[in-house]
Amino acid sequence: MLGNLLCEDREKDSVSENDRTKVHMWFDPACPWAWLTSRWLLEVEGVRPIDTTFHVMSLAVLNEDKDIPDDYRTMLSGTWGAVRICIAAERKYGPEVLRDLYTALGTRIHPLKQEKNRDLYVAALTEARLPVELADAADTDEYDERLRESHHEGMDPVGYEVGTPVIHVPGADGLVAFFGPVISPAPKGEAAGKLWDGVLAVASTDGFFELKRTRTRGPIFD
């Protein structure tokens, strides 16, 4: 009898695991809007059966051929370090390390508003239990080819009239790529779950492309 119960429990666990929804998110650690979306997805994991996989994109790559203000291009030049470190970590240790590394980097860059420099990178790597030598990747183009590949894997399906955040979620005909959701602040608990339910609803609607309004507040980190 006990053996049958254990077998049933294993079957339930297997079914539960198979029923979990996979969502993919592309981020540049410098983007405050991507940061808020990532915090929302982590909240959703607590109230809905989803698993989030994080991937790297680059604001600098996204805008390299665009006509943008000089001050914005100057800002983008300072974003290479963090994305290069992330892609180097992914290449050496697998995509699963990006979750903790992104959290460590993003917490320092956004809520704590620390300067993006080697001290920040070393502290973030230490927190994520990764070798601090990965900070050396910030100053080399060794991983730029893989960075561009990862960038295009996320951005090509959604198109280039948008920026970040980008998520890929299950839709009517496989994965659907969206820009957004752009939120401030990131909802928590069941409110996060309800927003996720809405994302799945529009993703499953054939022909749905856009739902947008003007932003009336900046990023709120709480």
C-alpha positions in Angstrom: 0.0 0.0 0.0 2.8 2.4 1.0 4.6 1.6 -2.3 1.5 2.4 -4.3 1.1 5.8 -2.5 4.8 6.6 -3.1 4.4 5.7 -6.8 1.3 7.9 -7.0 3.2 10.8 -5.4 6.0 10.5 -7.9 3.5 10.5 -10.7 1.8 13.7 -9.3 5.2 15.3 -9.0 6.0 14.4 -12.6 2.7 15.7 -13.9 3.1 18.9 -11.9 6.6 19.5 -13.3 5.4 18.9 -16.9 2.5 21.3 -16.3 4.8 24.2 -15.4 5.0 27.1 -17.9 8.3 28.1 -19.3 9.0 31.8 -19.8 12.1 33.4 -21.1 13.3 36.9 -20.5 16.1 39.0 -22.1 17.8 41.7 -20.0 20.5 44.2 -20.1 21.5 44.9 -16.4 21.5 48.6 -17.2 17.8 48.8 -18.1 15.6 49.8 -15.1 12.4 48.7 -16.9 13.9 45.2 -17.6 14.8 45.1 -13.9 11.2 45.8 -12.8 9.9 43.1 -15.2 12.4 40.6 -13.9 11.3 41.3 -10.3 7.7 40.8 -11.4 8.4 37.4 -13.0 10.1 36.3 -9.8 7.0 37.3 -7.9 4.9 35.3 -10.4 6.9 32.2 -9.7 5.6 32.3 -6.1 1.9 32.3 -7.2 1.7 30.6 -10.5 3.5 27.4 -11.8 6.1 29.1 -14.0 9.8 28.8 -14.4 11.8 31.8 -15.7 15.0 31.5 -17.7 17.0 34.6 -18.1 19.0 35.6 -21.2 21.3 38.5 -22.1 20.6 41.2 -24.6 22.5 44.5 -25.1 21.1 48.0 -25.2 24.4 49.1 -26.9 23.9 46.5 -29.7 20.2 47.4 -30.0 21.0 51.1 -30.6 24.4 50.9 -32.5 22.9 51.7 -35.9 20.2 54.1 -34.7 20.2 57.9 -34.7 20.2 58.6 -31.0 21.3 61.6 -28.9 25.0 61.8 -28.2 24.5 61.7 -24.4 22.5 58.5 -24.7 25.2 56.9 -26.9 27.7 57.9 -24.3 25.6 56.3 -21.6 25.4 53.1 -23.7 29.1 52.9 -23.9 29.2 52.2 -20.2 26.8 49.3 -20.5 29.2 46.8 -22.2 30.9 45.7 -19.0 27.9 44.1 -17.3 26.5 42.3 -20.3 29.9 40.9 -21.2 30.3 39.6 -17.7 26.9 38.0 -17.8 27.5 36.3 -21.2 30.9 35.1 -20.0 29.3 33.6 -16.9 26.6 31.9 -19.0 29.2 30.5 -21.4 31.3 29.0 -18.6 28.7 27.9 -16.1 25.4 27.7 -17.9 22.3 29.9 -18.1 21.1 29.0 -14.7 23.8 31.3 -13.1 22.3 34.3 -14.7 19.4 34.5 -12.2 21.5 35.2 -9.2 24.1 37.2 -11.1 21.4 39.5 -12.6 19.9 40.0 -9.1 23.3 40.9 -7.7 24.1 43.3 -10.5 20.7 44.8 -10.8 20.3 45.4 -7.1 23.5 47.5 -7.0 22.8 49.3 -10.3 19.1 50.2 -9.7 17.9 50.4 -6.1 21.4 51.1 -4.7 22.4 53.3 -7.7 26.0 52.3 -7.5 28.5 53.2 -10.2 29.0 50.5 -12.8 32.7 49.7 -12.3 35.0 46.8 -11.4 34.2 47.1 -7.7 30.5 46.6 -8.4 31.2 43.7 -10.7 33.4 41.9 -8.2 30.9 42.4 -5.4 28.1 41.1 -7.6 30.1 38.0 -8.7 31.0 37.3 -5.1 27.4 37.5 -4.0 26.4 35.1 -6.9 29.2 32.7 -5.9 31.0 33.1 -9.2 34.7 33.6 -9.8 35.7 37.2 -9.5 38.0 36.7 -12.5 34.9 36.9 -14.6 35.1 40.7 -14.1 37.9 40.7 -16.6 35.4 40.0 -19.3 34.1 43.6 -19.0 37.1 44.9 -20.9 37.4 42.4 -23.7 35.4 41.5 -26.8 36.1 37.8 -26.4 32.4 37.0 -25.8 30.9 39.6 -28.0 29.9 37.1 -30.8 27.9 35.0 -28.3 26.5 38.2 -26.8 25.2 39.2 -30.2 23.8 35.8 -30.8 21.9 35.9 -27.5 20.7 39.4 -28.3 19.2 38.3 -31.6 17.7 35.2 -30.2 15.6 37.5 -28.0 15.0 40.5 -30.2 14.5 39.1 -33.7 11.2 37.4 -32.8 9.7 40.6 -31.3 11.0 43.0 -33.9 13.2 46.1 -33.7 10.6 48.8 -33.2 10.9 48.0 -29.5 13.5 47.9 -26.7 13.8 45.9 -23.5 12.3 44.2 -21.6 11.5 41.3 -23.9 9.8 38.1 -22.9 8.9 34.9 -24.8 5.8 33.2 -23.5 3.6 30.3 -24.6 0.9 31.3 -27.2 -1.5 29.8 -29.5 1.2 28.6 -31.9 4.2 28.1 -29.8 6.3 30.9 -28.1 5.2 34.5 -28.6 7.6 37.3 -28.1 6.5 40.6 -26.5 8.1 43.9 -25.5 7.1 44.4 -21.9 5.3 44.4 -19.7 6.5 47.8 -18.7 5.5 48.3 -15.1 6.4 50.6 -12.2 6.5 49.4 -9.5 6.6 45.7 -10.0 3.4 44.1 -8.6 3.7 41.6 -5.9 1.8 38.5 -4.8 -1.5 37.8 -6.4 -1.4 41.1 -8.3 1.7 39.8 -10.0 -0.2 36.6 -10.8 -3.1 38.4 -12.3 -0.8 40.4 -14.6 0.7 37.1 -15.7 -2.7 35.7 -16.4 -3.4 38.7 -18.7 -0.1 38.2 -20.6 -1.0 34.6 -21.3 -4.5 35.7 -22.4 -3.2 38.1 -25.0 -0.4 35.7 -26.1 -3.1 33.1 -26.9 -5.1 35.6 -28.9 -4.4 35.3 -32.7 -3.5 38.6 -34.2 -2.9 40.4 -31.0 0.1 42.8 -31.4 0.0 45.8 -29.1 -1.6 47.4 -26.0 0.1 50.6 -24.9 -0.3 53.9 -23.1 2.0 56.8 -22.3 4.2 56.3 -19.2 3.3 58.8 -16.4 5.9 57.7 -13.9 9.5 56.6 -13.8 10.9 53.3 -12.4 10.0 52.8 -8.8 12.2 50.3 -6.9 10.7 49.1 -3.7 
